[in-house]
Amino acid sequence: MNVLLKLTTLGVTALCLSLPAMAQRPNRDLLPLPAYALEGYEAVEVTEALTLPAGFAFSRVSGVVIADDGHMIILHRGEDPLLEFDASGNFVRAFGPRDTWTFAHGLRLDPDGNIWVTDIGTHTVVKMDRAGNTLLTLGTAGQNGLWDESTGAHIFDQPNDIAFDSQGNFYIAQGHVRGEPRILKFDANARFVSMWGTRGSGDGELAVAHAIEIDGQDRLYVADRENMRVVIYDTDGNTLNEWHFDAMACAVYLHDDGTMYMTTGFDGEWAILDADGKVVGSLGRPGDGLGEFGEGHYMTVDARGDVYIADAVSSKVHLFRKK
């Protein structure tokens, strides 16, 4: 157990080398959302819900999802990058490829329950079954740039997140600080369809396409983090709307009941949004204490409404329990 719970020397070296390029703490005062504090939630230690292995410590947690069977899967940057817990919070296993991902970033489940991981270090996107067997790898490990079918350049530039529409197509949001921000569309057979976006802050432009969600009407919600907005597209890349905020839009999560959640990353909060993108209320603040964030990176919500948030800076999973 001790072996699987520690970082390898290679992983630590890769992480340290990556940090200057990957860290994005803004050179400004951190910004709170102007909203009422959400009622009905309390911050508690995640160990009240999850039974962690003896001596275990998370390492830069970047993603968290809950499967249809209630199992939780957590992505962190330890030696075994994926951790699974059953519906009662009992530790099941640690798995995933070792010494492969150098900066694992996004974690999602597709409608069939397959696991998808994006890695901004190797510029790849990997699809696995629930047993952890690799089914598909997109991108060319160690190469970054723009995908170009005409030249056969099947490469990403820091893929951040992935989402799936009702027709089986999937969309990859790329561009993390230095990477060129784009949305890439693939069909159900993983064939490239189209790409849109360029760097900037205007219409059709993105700063960091950090997270992506899709609703029941196949509208794409892209968290354009440094532009402090969520941009809404149709499946062809046409802009439908923009939601602007007074803090970062780092992660977006759409619950099965239609509720939209958002984290503000380094700005230290999570919020519930209404159907028009207005902030209903928020909780959290920057810091190291209970309910305080280094960086609220990605999030999920379980069947009873408890909120789990991956913190890639504080190396923890936050739990806001619904009272």
C-alpha positions as CSV (number, residue, x, y, z in Angstrom):
1,M,0.0,0.0,0.0
2,N,2.8,2.4,0.8
3,V,4.2,2.0,-2.7
4,L,0.9,2.9,-4.5
5,L,0.3,5.9,-2.2
6,K,3.5,7.8,-2.8
7,L,4.6,9.8,-5.8
8,T,7.4,8.3,-7.9
9,T,10.6,10.3,-8.3
10,L,9.7,10.7,-12.0
11,G,6.3,12.0,-11.2
12,V,7.7,14.6,-8.7
13,T,10.3,15.7,-11.2
14,A,7.7,16.1,-13.9
15,L,5.4,18.0,-11.6
16,C,8.1,20.4,-10.5
17,L,9.2,21.1,-14.0
18,S,5.6,21.7,-15.0
19,L,4.7,24.1,-12.3
20,P,6.0,27.4,-13.7
21,A,4.1,26.9,-16.9
22,M,0.9,25.5,-15.2
23,A,0.4,27.7,-12.2
24,Q,-2.1,30.5,-12.8
25,R,-2.8,32.2,-9.5
26,P,-3.8,35.7,-10.7
27,N,-1.6,38.7,-10.1
28,R,-4.4,40.6,-8.5
29,D,-6.6,40.5,-5.4
30,L,-8.8,37.4,-5.3
31,L,-12.4,38.2,-6.1
32,P,-15.5,37.1,-4.2
33,L,-18.7,36.7,-6.0
34,P,-21.3,39.3,-5.0
35,A,-23.9,36.8,-3.8
36,Y,-25.7,35.6,-0.7
37,A,-24.1,32.7,1.1
38,L,-25.8,29.5,0.2
39,E,-28.0,28.2,3.0
40,G,-28.4,24.5,3.8
41,Y,-24.8,23.4,3.4
42,E,-22.0,22.8,5.9
43,A,-18.3,22.2,5.2
44,V,-17.1,18.9,6.7
45,E,-14.0,16.8,6.4
46,V,-14.2,14.5,3.4
47,T,-13.2,11.6,5.8
48,E,-16.8,11.8,7.2
49,A,-17.9,10.4,3.8
50,L,-14.9,8.5,2.4
51,T,-12.8,5.9,4.2
52,L,-9.2,6.6,3.1
53,P,-6.5,4.0,3.3
54,A,-4.2,4.2,6.3
55,G,-1.4,6.8,5.8
56,F,-2.9,8.0,2.5
57,A,-2.5,11.6,1.3
58,F,-4.0,13.1,-1.8
59,S,-1.6,14.7,-4.3
60,R,-3.0,17.7,-6.3
61,V,-6.5,16.5,-6.8
62,S,-7.8,17.6,-10.2
63,G,-11.1,15.7,-10.8
64,V,-14.0,13.9,-9.1
65,V,-17.0,12.1,-10.7
66,I,-19.8,9.8,-9.4
67,A,-20.9,6.9,-11.5
68,D,-24.5,5.6,-11.9
69,D,-23.8,2.9,-9.3
70,G,-22.9,5.6,-6.8
71,H,-19.2,4.8,-6.9
72,M,-16.9,7.9,-6.7
73,I,-13.7,8.1,-8.8
74,I,-11.1,10.7,-8.0
75,L,-8.2,11.8,-10.2
76,H,-5.1,13.0,-8.5
77,R,-1.4,13.3,-9.4
78,G,-0.1,10.5,-7.3
79,E,1.5,7.3,-8.4
80,D,-1.8,5.6,-8.9
81,P,-3.8,8.5,-10.4
82,L,-7.3,7.1,-10.1
83,L,-9.0,6.2,-6.8
84,E,-12.4,4.5,-6.5
85,F,-14.8,4.4,-3.5
86,D,-18.0,2.5,-3.3
87,A,-21.5,4.1,-2.7
88,S,-20.9,3.8,1.1
89,G,-17.5,5.6,0.8
90,N,-15.4,2.6,1.3
91,F,-12.0,2.5,-0.5
92,V,-12.2,0.1,-3.4
93,R,-8.9,0.4,-5.3
94,A,-6.2,2.7,-6.7
95,F,-5.5,2.2,-10.4
96,G,-4.6,3.9,-13.7
97,P,-1.4,4.0,-15.7
98,R,1.8,4.7,-13.8
99,D,4.5,7.0,-15.1
100,T,2.3,7.9,-18.1
101,W,0.4,11.1,-17.3
102,T,2.6,14.0,-16.3
103,F,-0.1,16.5,-15.5
104,A,-3.5,14.8,-15.3
105,H,-6.2,17.4,-15.5
106,G,-9.8,16.5,-16.4
107,L,-11.9,13.5,-15.5
108,R,-15.3,12.6,-16.9
109,L,-17.6,9.5,-17.4
110,D,-19.4,9.0,-20.7
111,P,-23.0,7.8,-21.0
112,D,-21.7,4.2,-21.1
113,G,-19.7,4.6,-17.9
114,N,-16.3,4.7,-19.5
115,I,-13.6,6.8,-17.8
116,W,-12.0,9.7,-19.8
117,V,-8.9,11.5,-18.6
118,T,-7.2,14.5,-20.1
119,D,-3.6,15.2,-19.5
120,I,-2.2,18.6,-20.2
121,G,1.4,17.4,-19.7
122,T,1.5,14.8,-22.5
123,H,-1.3,16.5,-24.5
124,T,-3.4,13.3,-24.7
125,V,-7.0,12.2,-24.0
126,V,-7.5,8.6,-22.8
127,K,-10.6,6.5,-22.7
128,M,-10.8,3.5,-20.3
129,D,-13.4,1.0,-19.3
130,R,-14.4,0.8,-15.6
131,A,-11.7,-1.9,-15.1
132,G,-9.1,0.6,-16.1
133,N,-8.2,-0.9,-19.5
134,T,-7.3,1.7,-22.1
135,L,-9.8,1.7,-25.0
136,L,-8.6,4.7,-26.9
137,T,-5.9,7.4,-26.9
138,L,-6.3,10.6,-28.8
139,G,-3.4,13.0,-29.4
140,T,0.3,12.4,-29.8
141,A,2.1,12.0,-26.5
142,G,4.8,14.7,-26.1
143,Q,3.7,16.8,-29.0
144,N,1.4,19.9,-28.9
145,G,-0.1,22.1,-31.5
146,L,-3.3,22.4,-33.5
147,W,-5.2,19.4,-34.8
148,D,-4.9,19.3,-38.6
149,E,-6.5,16.5,-40.6
150,S,-5.0,17.8,-43.9
151,T,-1.5,17.1,-42.6
152,G,-2.3,14.2,-40.3
153,A,-1.3,16.2,-37.3
154,H,-3.4,14.6,-34.6
155,I,-2.2,16.7,-31.7
156,F,-3.8,18.7,-28.9
157,D,-2.5,21.7,-27.1
158,Q,-3.2,21.1,-23.4
159,P,-6.5,19.3,-23.4
160,N,-8.5,20.3,-20.3
161,D,-11.9,18.7,-20.3
162,I,-14.4,16.6,-22.3
163,A,-18.2,16.4,-22.7
164,F,-20.7,14.3,-24.6
165,D,-23.8,15.2,-26.5
166,S,-27.0,13.2,-27.1
167,Q,-25.9,12.0,-30.5
168,G,-22.7,10.4,-29.3
169,N,-20.4,13.2,-30.4
170,F,-17.8,14.5,-27.9
171,Y,-16.1,17.8,-27.4
172,I,-12.6,18.5,-26.0
173,A,-11.8,21.9,-24.5
174,Q,-8.1,22.6,-24.8
175,G,-5.8,25.5,-23.9
176,H,-4.3,25.8,-20.4
177,V,-2.3,29.0,-20.0
178,R,0.2,28.5,-22.9
179,G,-2.0,26.2,-24.9
180,E,-4.1,27.5,-27.7
181,P,-7.7,27.6,-26.5
182,R,-10.0,25.7,-28.8
183,I,-13.1,23.4,-28.8
184,L,-12.6,20.3,-30.9
185,K,-15.6,18.1,-31.9
186,F,-15.4,14.4,-32.6
187,D,-18.1,12.0,-33.7
188,A,-19.0,8.8,-31.9
189,N,-16.2,6.9,-33.7
190,A,-13.6,9.4,-32.5
191,R,-13.3,11.0,-36.0
192,F,-12.5,14.7,-36.0
193,V,-15.4,16.8,-37.1
194,S,-14.6,20.5,-36.5
195,M,-12.8,23.0,-34.3
196,W,-13.5,26.5,-33.2
197,G,-12.2,29.3,-31.0
198,T,-9.0,31.4,-30.9
199,R,-7.2,33.3,-28.2
200,G,-8.8,36.6,-27.0
201,S,-11.7,38.0,-25.1
202,G,-14.2,38.8,-27.8
203,D,-16.9,36.9,-29.6
204,G,-15.6,33.5,-30.8
205,E,-12.5,33.9,-28.6
206,L,-11.3,32.2,-25.4
207,A,-8.7,32.8,-22.8
208,V,-8.5,29.4,-21.1
209,A,-11.2,26.8,-22.1
210,H,-11.0,25.2,-18.7
211,A,-14.1,23.1,-18.5
212,I,-17.1,22.0,-20.6
213,E,-20.6,20.7,-19.9
214,I,-23.6,19.9,-22.2
215,D,-27.2,20.1,-21.3
216,G,-30.2,18.0,-22.5
217,Q,-30.7,20.4,-25.4
218,D,-27.1,19.8,-26.6
219,R,-26.0,23.3,-25.6
220,L,-22.3,23.5,-24.7
221,Y,-21.3,25.5,-21.6
222,V,-17.6,26.4,-21.7
223,A,-15.9,27.9,-18.6
224,D,-13.7,30.6,-20.1
225,R,-11.7,31.0,-16.9
226,E,-9.6,34.1,-17.2
227,N,-12.3,35.9,-19.1
228,M,-14.5,35.3,-16.1
229,R,-17.4,34.0,-18.2
230,V,-19.2,30.9,-19.4
231,V,-19.8,30.8,-23.1
232,I,-22.7,28.9,-24.5
233,Y,-22.5,27.3,-27.9
234,D,-24.5,25.1,-30.2
235,T,-22.9,21.9,-31.4
236,D,-21.6,23.7,-34.5
237,G,-19.7,26.3,-32.5
238,N,-22.2,29.1,-32.9
239,T,-22.3,31.4,-29.8
240,L,-25.7,31.4,-28.2
241,N,-25.1,33.3,-25.0
242,E,-22.5,34.4,-22.5
243,W,-22.7,34.5,-18.7
244,H,-20.3,37.0,-17.1
245,F,-19.1,36.9,-13.5
246,D,-17.0,38.9,-11.1
247,A,-14.6,36.1,-10.5
248,M,-13.1,33.2,-12.4
249,A,-15.3,30.5,-14.0
250,C,-13.1,27.5,-13.4
251,A,-15.4,24.4,-13.4
252,V,-19.0,23.9,-14.4
253,Y,-21.1,21.0,-13.4
254,L,-24.7,20.2,-14.5
255,H,-26.6,18.0,-12.1
256,D,-29.2,15.5,-13.3
257,D,-31.9,17.7,-11.8
258,G,-30.9,20.6,-14.1
259,T,-29.0,22.6,-11.4
260,M,-25.9,24.3,-12.7
261,Y,-22.9,24.6,-10.3
262,M,-19.7,26.5,-10.8
263,T,-16.4,26.9,-9.0
264,T,-14.2,30.1,-9.2
265,G,-10.8,28.4,-8.9
266,F,-8.3,30.5,-7.1
267,D,-11.0,33.0,-6.2
268,G,-12.1,30.5,-3.7
269,E,-15.8,29.8,-4.0
270,W,-18.4,27.5,-5.5
271,A,-21.8,28.7,-6.6
272,I,-25.3,27.6,-7.8
273,L,-26.5,29.4,-10.9
274,D,-30.0,29.9,-12.2
275,A,-31.2,29.1,-15.7
276,D,-30.0,32.6,-16.9
277,G,-26.5,32.2,-15.4
278,K,-27.2,34.4,-12.4
279,V,-25.5,33.5,-9.1
280,V,-28.1,32.2,-6.7
281,G,-25.6,32.0,-3.9
282,S,-22.1,30.9,-3.1
283,L,-19.9,29.4,-0.4
284,G,-16.2,29.2,0.4
285,R,-13.2,31.5,0.4
286,P,-9.5,31.3,-0.3
287,G,-7.4,29.7,2.4
288,D,-6.3,26.4,4.0
289,G,-9.0,25.8,6.5
290,L,-12.2,23.8,6.4
291,G,-14.3,25.0,3.4
292,E,-11.5,27.2,2.1
293,F,-9.8,26.7,-1.3
294,G,-6.4,26.7,-2.8
295,E,-8.1,26.2,-6.1
296,G,-11.6,24.8,-6.6
297,H,-10.7,22.8,-9.7
298,Y,-13.6,20.4,-10.6
299,M,-16.7,19.3,-8.8
300,T,-19.5,16.8,-8.6
301,V,-22.8,16.4,-6.7
302,D,-24.1,13.1,-5.3
303,A,-27.7,11.8,-5.3
304,R,-28.5,13.5,-1.9
305,G,-27.1,16.9,-3.0
306,D,-23.7,16.7,-1.2
307,V,-21.0,18.7,-3.1
308,Y,-17.5,17.4,-3.6
309,I,-14.8,19.7,-5.0
310,A,-11.3,18.7,-6.2
311,D,-8.7,21.1,-5.1
312,A,-5.5,20.9,-7.2
313,V,-3.5,23.3,-5.0
314,S,-4.5,22.2,-1.5
315,S,-4.3,18.5,-2.5
316,K,-7.7,17.7,-1.0
317,V,-11.3,16.9,-1.8
318,H,-13.7,19.3,-0.1
319,L,-17.1,18.2,1.0
320,F,-20.1,20.5,1.5
321,R,-22.8,18.4,3.0
322,K,-26.4,19.3,2.3
323,K,-28.2,19.6,5.6
